[in-house]
């Protein structure tokens, strides 16, 4: 009689636990004013480990030493919101008010993994489009890169067993 391995939910991910990428919310706080980023098409944030090479005598493999971390991300928005150009103009005029905070939450109510709520602090926009037109007869949107100096995971997914 052949041995049959039983697959249980303890060793595979269930389909309903995979997060729907369209669900969740995001908020931006600029100069103490918080609002939902209603124009958002997508957002992502990453932390990159900054490393330096370590070479040793009589070793041919380069070693690595982590010396810092760098936060960066991007978001794409539908064109037509003035907050970003106003914030940049304010900085050019006064040299103040360019930093902002983003809080976003990934949450799919069908998933048993719960939600992840992340806040990114001291964000800075890399660039912003002041105006655009094109002949495609489509929806205007723009992608903005940004950096952040600190983050906090306010609420995290439930761990797998």
N, C-alpha and C positions, 0 to 999 in steps of 0.2 A: 504494500500500500504506500503510495507516494506521500511525502510530507507536504502539507499545504501551509504556507505562511499566511497568517491572518493580518491584514492591514487595518489598523485602528486609527482613530482620529488623533491619537497621541504621537504618531510618527509621520503624519502628512498634514499639509495645510488644507483646510476645507475651502471650497470655492467661495462660500459666503463670507469668509474671513478676509479675502482679498479686498482691499479698499477701492471704492469707486473714486476715480481721480477728480470727479466733478463736484463732490460733496465736501463741505467745509466752509469756513469763513475766514476773512482776513480784515484786519483793522490797521489804520495808520494814525499815528499821533504826531502832529506837527505843531510846534509852539504851544503845547498844552491842550490842543483841540484834537479829540479822537473821533474818527469817523470810519465807517465801513468802507473798504475799497470796492465800491460797487462796480467800477470799471475794469476790474481785474479779469484777465483771461487765463493767466497762469502765474505761479510763483514757485521759486525754489531757493534754498539756502544751503550752503555747504561750509564745512570747516576743513581747511587744508593744513596739514602738518608741514611746518617749515623745518627743513633738515639741512645739516651740514655734513660734508664728507669727512670721515676720519680715516686717515691712512696710517698704517702701522709698519714698522720695519719688518721685512721678511714675510709680508702678507700680500697676496695679489688681489684679494677681494677687498673692495672698499667697504668700510663700515659706515653706519649712519647714526647721527646724533640728532634727536629732535630738540630744537632750540626755541620754537615758538609755534603759534597757530595763527591762521589768518582766516577771517570770515568773509565770505562773498556770496553773492546771489544775483538773481535777476527776476524781474517780473515783466509781464506783458500786459498792457492796458489798451483799451479802446481810446482813441484820441478824442479830446474834447473836454478834459478836466484841467482847470487852471492852477491847481495847488502846486504842482511841480515847477512850472515856470515862475510862479509868484515866489516860491521859496528860493529859487536861484537868483531872481532879480533882487530879492531882499538881501541876500548875501553879497551881491555885487555892490549894492548901495550902502549897506551898513556893516558888512563883514560879520554879521550875526545871523543865527537862525537857520543854518543849513542842516543840522542834525535832526533826525526823526527816529521814531520807534515803530516797528512793525510787529504785530501779533497775529499769528495765523494758526488755524486749527484744522487738522485732518480728522474727519469723523464720518464714518459710514454707519448708520444705525443698524444695519443688517449684520455687521461684523461683531463677533464676540470679543474682539481684541481691544475694544474701547476707542480712545481718541488720543491724539498727541497735540498738545497746545504748546507752541514755541513763541517766545518773545525775543526779538533781535533789537539790541540797543545801539545807540550812536551810529545809525545808518547814514551813509552818504551816497548820493547818486553819482554815478560815473559820468553820465551824459544824459541830455534830454533834448528831444526834437522840438524846436520852436514852431515849426510849420512844415507841412508836406502836402503834396498833391500827386496823383498818379492817374494813368489812363486806364486802369484795370476795372473801373466801375465797381469797386469792392469796398469793404469796410476798412477804414483807416485805424491802424493800431501801431503801437511802438513798443519795442523792448528796451528796458532800462536795466543796466547793470548797477550793482551797488556793493558797497562793503559795509561791514558792521564790526564793532569793536568787542562786543560781548553778547552772550545769549543765555537764555534760561529755558529749560524744558519744564513748563509749569505743570503739565500732566502728561503721562506717557502711556503707551500701549501696555496691555496686559502681557506678561511674558508667557512664552510657550512652555509647557511642562517639560 
